Amino acid sequence: MIRPEILRQKFEQGLDYNSFVALGEPEGHDAQWHQRHSQLSLSPDQEKLVRGFTRQVNVLCLTGTWCGDCALQGSAMARIAEANPDKVRLRFVLRCDEHADLVVAAKINDGLRVPVTWFLSEDFHFVSAFGDRTLSRYRSMARKALGEQANVLAPPPADPVREVLNELVPEFERAHLLLRLSTRLRQMHGD
C-alpha cells in the first residue's frame, strides 16, 4: 500500500484535466480526449448526486495520453469532477519513469495497466481503487474475442461511451460514502 505522504506528493505533481490533455497535443493524442469530453455530460440525477457530496474526494488517475480507454474514462471523470469541483479534486499523472512507484503499485493481474485510479481522503489516505477498464468495456471485448464462449448475459449498451460514465458515477459515489461514513472523518469533522 502506498503511504499517504507519497499519494499526496503524486497528487500535487498531478495535472488537471486540460493540462494533462495538452501533454498529448504534439502527437495528436489530445483529439480523442476532446472528442470523448464533448460526447459526455451528467444526467440531471447524476449531477444532483455529485453536487450533494459533502466530503472531499481526491482522485488520482495514472494514465496515458495515447490510451483510448484512458481518454474515455478520464473525460468521464472530468465531467464528474466539474459537477462539484470543491469536493471532487481530480488529478492525472502520466505513466512514466517519474512515477514508477505508482506504476508498480498499479499492477493488475501482474500487468502494467492504465488507467488506474485511486480515490483518496482529504488527507490522502487510500479509500479505494479502480482500474483498468469498466465492466461494459470488458463485456464488449469478451464478445469480440470469445464470441458465444464469453458467457456475457448483459446486452451491449445502446451508448457504450455513455455507459462508461454511468459505471464511473457509482464508483465516485461509493468513495464518497466510504468517506462520509468513516468513523475517523466523522470524529474529525464532528458529524
RAVEN-V706563 format. One line per field, one symbol per residue. ss: DSSP state (H for helix, E for strand, L for the rest). psi: psi as a letter, one per 20 degrees, with the letter a starting at -180 (. if undefined). Layout:
# RAVEN-V706563
ss: ???
psi: ???
This chain:
# RAVEN-V706563
ss: LLLHHHHHHHHHHLELHHHHHHHLHHHLLHHHHHHHHHHLLLLHHHHHHHHLLLLLEEEEEEELLLLHHHHHHHHHHHHHHHHLLLLEEEEEEELLHHHHHHHHHLLELLELLLLEEEEELLLLLEEEEEELLLHHHHHHHHHHHHHHHHLLLLLLLLLHHHHHHHHHHHHHHHHHHHHHLLHHHHHHHLL
psi: ppqhhghgghghirqrgghghhhighijihghggggghiqqqrhggggghhipiqpoppoopaqhipghggggggghghghhhmihioopqpqporhhkhhggghjppkkqoqqqppppqrhkkqpgrqprgrrghghgghggghichihlohpqqqhnhghhgghhhghgggggghgghipgghhghik.
